[in-house]
Amino acid sequence: MLYNLNYIYPTFAIIIKHRLATLRVKAIRLEHLYALLLHSAEKIQPATLHPHWRHKMYKITNLPFAAQKLTFAPMLILDGKIASRAVIDTLKTEVEQIKLTGKRTPHLAAILIGNNGASETYVASKVKHCDEIGFGSTLIRLADNISEAELIATITELNNNDAIDGILVQLPLPKHISEQNIIMAINPAKDVDGFHPVSVGKLVQGLPTFIPATPYGIMLMLEHFNITTKGKHAVVIGRSNIVGRPMSILLSSNQPYGNCTVTVCHSHTPNLNEICLQGDIIVAALGRAEFVKANMVKEGAVVIDVGITRVEDPTAKKGYRIKGDVAYNEVAPRTSAITPVPGGVGLMTIAGLMKNTLQAYKAIGK
């Protein structure tokens, strides 16, 4: 729950606003407010407070000794809604200019196989964003028992269609279909997911190419919030071809919001906690709910949570809650910036995909 600083009891607001003024923070999580007040309690006379806040002060000053050792570091929430909106609005403006010239607009084709609920949601969001920006979109639904050869034939048709600029095949695929074979079947010039070996090879060499959407979105987020990366030690947890490996390449590359020294960790890293504690930036992309704990994160680190896992919860309206790879509630107070889940990297992934689609259009669309 967030408390708007404008509505906090004035005595608290003066102290809090003074502490946060340089960061332009307008809202703060309640547990962070408590931590801040631990540093400010001596400046406040409880008798002068509204009864509600007097009760809160009692709770604060009677915390166990260990809890009173908390240190407060102002935290910036890397809000994907804000950063992605900036990207989407820029794309909308570009498409409006294209329309004024009388040319066709960019067109994205998405292939969805089977009835996976999560995949349905992701693809629907991508189509929705295409509509909002002004892109054309085609959604091709195929049965989960389709053969690999039939799927490749469908991709080939899209490769040969000059009105289609970008092609994505929503993963995961049914077990009887090779993801690698399907990725290889997509024309590299239309590989807006950035998974084709040609795209990956160009990325490694620092050549213009399609960047995998999630790492691209993270880089756009770092840029939007002006997060300093030069000279920092970045720890990437996860080595997938979709996120971990391209993320390590981008963060270490000689470009704005790169120039990090990067350590890639994985399931066989023996001293993971110790390495994470060295990280100025941590990118968690391993797919294990709340894996990264507070004892793995040093004070002031920037934490990027790529994970998104449905965790059963009978008390939740839908019977589950969405969790990231980071234990947010305990990690956030230690960070200088952190992405929420949901509402963080996921939205930026779509923003990255949309930018790739426009890039493909500019290269081959007329």
Sequence and secondary structure as in RCSB ss.txt:
>XXXX:A:sequence
MLYNLNYIYPTFAIIIKHRLATLRVKAIRLEHLYALLLHSAEKIQPATLHPHWRHKMYKITNLPFAAQKLTFAPM
LILDGKIASRAVIDTLKTEVEQIKLTGKRTPHLAAILIGNNGASETYVASKVKHCDEIGFGSTLIRLADNISEAE
LIATITELNNNDAIDGILVQLPLPKHISEQNIIMAINPAKDVDGFHPVSVGKLVQGLPTFIPATPYGIMLMLEHF
NITTKGKHAVVIGRSNIVGRPMSILLSSNQPYGNCTVTVCHSHTPNLNEICLQGDIIVAALGRAEFVKANMVKEG
AVVIDVGITRVEDPTAKKGYRIKGDVAYNEVAPRTSAITPVPGGVGLMTIAGLMKNTLQAYKAIGK
>XXXX:A:secstr
 EEEGGGS HHHHHHHHHHHGGGT  EEEHHHHHHHHHHHGGG  GGGS HHHHHHHHHHHTS TTGGG      
EE  HHHHHHHHHHHHHHHHHHHHHTT    EEEEEEES  HHHHHHHHHHHHHHHHHT EEEEEEE TT  HHH
HHHHHHHHHT TT  EEEE S   TTS HHHHHHHS GGGBTT  SHHHHHHHHHT S    HHHHHHHHHHHHT
T   TT EEEEE   TTTHHHHHHHHHSSSTT   EEEEE TT TTHHHHHHT SEEEE S  TT B GGGS TT
EEEEE   EEEE TTSTTSEEEE SB HHHHGGGEEEE  SSSSHHHHHHHHHHHHHHHHHHHH  
